[in-house]
Amino acid sequence: MREQNYDIKNIAEQFAFEGTFIEARPFGSGHINDTFVAHYKKSDDMMHRYILQRINHEVFKKPEEMMHNIAHITNHLKNKIVGNGGDSYRETLNLIFTREGKNFHKCPQENYWRAFVFIEGAKTYEVVADKKHMHSAGCAVGQFHRMLKDFHIQTLHETIEDFHNTQKRYDDFISAVDADDVGRVAHVKDEINFATTRSTDASIISNSIESGDIPISVAHNDTKFNNIMIDNTTGAGLCLIDLDTVMPGSVLFDFGDAIRSGTNTAHECEKDLTKVSFDIGLFEQFTKGFFENAQGTLSPVEIDLLAFSARLITLETGVRFLTDYIQGDIYFKINCNTHNLDRARVQFEMVAQMEKQSQSMQEIVCKYAR
């Protein structure tokens, strides 16, 4: 594993952690960054944990700007949480600064590192284990948007250009198909056809944003279900993690991505598509929780496009996985040669099932948006 090449102890010592370093282990299942949990022993002999993470600067080409966004967003959230009488150490991420007072460390190997307080007594899930967790996730995403409604969005940088510009994702996909650099196109004709026959959906949200019908707002942009911390005891949705892509965007991106991942009854890379199912009951749970906290923050156009956004972001994600497979797996981490193709097929199966239940999805949104 490439993580073994890092001198984790030396890197950890650059941050203002409390106590004595004991060990650090790989942690989580992220596709982009390398994440470790660092164990420290304090003077009271109690063990404490921190998250230590290498930022993938090949994906996030301006790490300083990304960390600027995270620092400002988390500070804003902490002020809101404290003002509401909440626990700011559990309801948002908390950065640990370096001993020089910076929010990141750049090591001699040109890698960028950052650190966070470990949120104890909570965890994330790859697949929904309890339907109340989906309701809690909806509450967490709704609260995230409500608390950031008054954030000065002009202070944020764009961490990945055109991240949820679905039309641009389609253009990149077509270019990859035409180039066929590693000779994989002939083996994925069915998947290519599935994506191309739905290309007219690609510009619907982006065109509405450009026209001003949908307002620009702070968006997390990567609200898949395993980026939402769930309290181990209460089952409440505590906070959103993985803030790398927080930047100007749309609430539709976050609603859509959460539905894409949370309503899938199977794992993201399931090979047996008969196990993949869009659970409309989980869709309703999330939608209910979302509107409990986001009520009054959405425009009529945003509400009208919420159900569609779930299908669109799922389609976009499938196109991204398929594009990466066709290009030779250059973006997402993979565990086998067909990993990205398996992921794409799961997303496309979810799209097909959402299409069959689109009317019911729209009715659920209308029910809770009243």
ABEGO torsion letter per residue (X at the ends): XAAAABBAAAAAAABBBBEBBABBBBBEABAABBBBBBBBBBAAGBBBBBBBBBBBAAABABAAAAAAAAAAAAAAAAAAAAAAGBBAAAABBBBBBBAAGBABBBBAAGBBBBBBBBBBGBBBBABBABAAAAAAAAAAAAAAAAAAAABBAAABBBABBGAABAAAAAAAAAAAAAAGAAGAAAAAAAAAAAAAAAAAAAAAAAAAAAAGABBBBBBAGBABAAABBBBAAAGBBABBBGAAABBBBBAAAAAAAAAAAAABABBAABABAAABBBBAAAAAAAAAAAAAAABGABBAAAAAAAAAAAAAAAAAAAAAAAAAAAAGGAABBBABAAAAAAAAAAAAAAAAAAAAAAAAAAAAAAAAAX
